[in-house]
């Protein structure tokens, strides 16, 4: 029994050395990420704000003009191209409630 242990260790060592020559080969896999474009074109009495989502802060106050908010976001994006900026919108406080064009149901 004591002679079998060294013999088994010798056999296992030889088998493991035979597999060391086999190298692992990694293949690159291409992954296409799907980022849906979720944009809503609201209508009504709205306000717009340029917002930096990476910093979590407003880049402008609430403005009546969408183009002015987009301009502020664009100028910030040109200074900091690595940060994500967007334009948020809201219904002007005190105006009528927005009703969707195509209600669910």
Backbone torsions as a table, in degrees:
resi	resn	phi	psi	omega
1	UNK	NA	-40.7	-179.5
2	UNK	-67.7	-26.3	179.7
3	UNK	-79.4	-22.6	-178.9
4	UNK	-75.0	-32.0	-179.6
5	UNK	-63.1	-49.2	177.6
6	UNK	-64.1	-35.4	178.7
7	UNK	-65.0	-41.5	178.6
8	UNK	-65.7	-40.2	178.5
9	UNK	-64.1	-39.6	179.0
10	UNK	-65.1	-42.2	179.8
11	UNK	-67.0	-44.7	179.4
12	UNK	-63.9	-36.7	177.5
13	UNK	-65.4	-41.0	179.9
14	UNK	-67.1	-38.9	180.0
15	UNK	-67.6	-40.2	-179.4
16	UNK	-69.4	-32.2	177.5
17	UNK	-69.0	-31.6	-180.0
18	UNK	-66.6	-30.2	-178.6
19	UNK	-87.5	-8.5	179.0
20	UNK	-69.2	-25.6	179.4
21	UNK	-70.7	-25.8	178.6
22	UNK	-76.8	115.7	179.7
23	UNK	-94.7	147.8	175.3
24	UNK	-75.3	134.6	179.2
25	UNK	-114.9	125.7	179.7
26	UNK	-103.2	134.5	176.7
27	UNK	-110.0	138.7	177.4
28	UNK	-75.0	138.4	179.3
29	UNK	-115.7	130.7	178.5
30	UNK	-88.6	130.0	179.6
31	UNK	-120.7	125.9	176.3
32	UNK	-98.3	117.1	178.5
33	UNK	-86.9	134.0	179.0
34	UNK	-102.2	113.2	176.3
35	UNK	-112.6	101.0	-176.9
36	UNK	-66.2	145.0	178.2
37	UNK	-90.4	98.5	-177.0
38	UNK	-102.6	95.7	179.7
39	UNK	-128.2	141.5	178.9
40	UNK	-121.9	133.2	176.8
41	UNK	-98.4	90.6	-176.6
42	UNK	-75.2	159.0	176.1
43	UNK	-127.7	156.5	177.2
44	UNK	119.3	-163.1	-178.4
45	UNK	-88.1	96.6	-172.0
46	UNK	-119.2	163.2	173.2
47	UNK	-127.5	152.0	-176.2
48	UNK	-127.6	150.3	179.5
49	UNK	-143.6	135.4	172.6
50	UNK	-80.0	133.6	-173.3
51	UNK	-138.4	134.8	175.3
52	UNK	-99.1	108.6	-176.3
53	UNK	-74.9	-27.1	178.0
54	UNK	-68.1	-36.9	178.9
55	UNK	-93.1	-17.3	-180.0
56	UNK	69.6	38.3	-179.1
57	UNK	-140.9	155.1	179.0
58	UNK	-78.2	139.4	176.7
59	UNK	-98.4	-11.6	178.3
60	UNK	-151.3	161.5	171.6
61	UNK	-75.5	177.2	175.5
62	UNK	-67.0	126.3	-175.7
63	UNK	-118.2	154.6	178.4
64	UNK	-81.2	-19.3	-175.7
65	UNK	-106.3	125.0	177.5
66	UNK	-67.9	-39.8	-178.3
67	UNK	-64.9	-33.8	177.9
68	UNK	-67.8	-40.9	177.3
69	UNK	-66.8	-40.1	177.5
70	UNK	-64.5	-35.1	178.1
71	UNK	-65.1	-43.0	178.6
72	UNK	-65.2	-40.6	177.9
73	UNK	-65.5	-40.0	179.7
74	UNK	-65.9	-42.2	179.2
75	UNK	-66.5	-36.7	177.3
76	UNK	-68.8	-38.9	179.8
77	UNK	-64.1	-34.8	179.2
78	UNK	-70.3	-32.1	177.2
79	UNK	-77.4	-35.1	-177.2
80	UNK	-129.7	79.5	-175.6
81	UNK	-68.0	-16.0	-178.6
82	UNK	-86.5	-2.7	-177.7
83	UNK	-108.0	140.3	-177.8
84	UNK	-85.1	125.6	178.5
85	UNK	-123.8	151.8	178.7
86	UNK	-149.0	170.0	176.6
87	UNK	-113.4	122.2	178.4
88	UNK	-96.7	156.2	176.3
89	UNK	-135.2	154.2	175.5
90	UNK	-148.7	160.0	174.9
91	UNK	-74.7	137.0	179.8
92	UNK	-60.4	129.8	-179.9
93	UNK	-56.1	132.9	178.2
94	UNK	92.0	-4.8	179.0
95	UNK	-91.4	177.1	-177.3
96	UNK	-64.0	156.5	179.8
97	UNK	-73.7	138.0	177.5
98	UNK	-71.7	136.9	177.0
99	UNK	-118.6	126.4	-179.6
100	UNK	-65.2	149.6	-179.9
101	UNK	-66.0	-38.8	-177.0
102	UNK	-122.6	86.9	-178.2
103	UNK	-64.6	151.1	178.3
104	UNK	-69.9	151.9	173.0
105	UNK	130.2	NA	NA
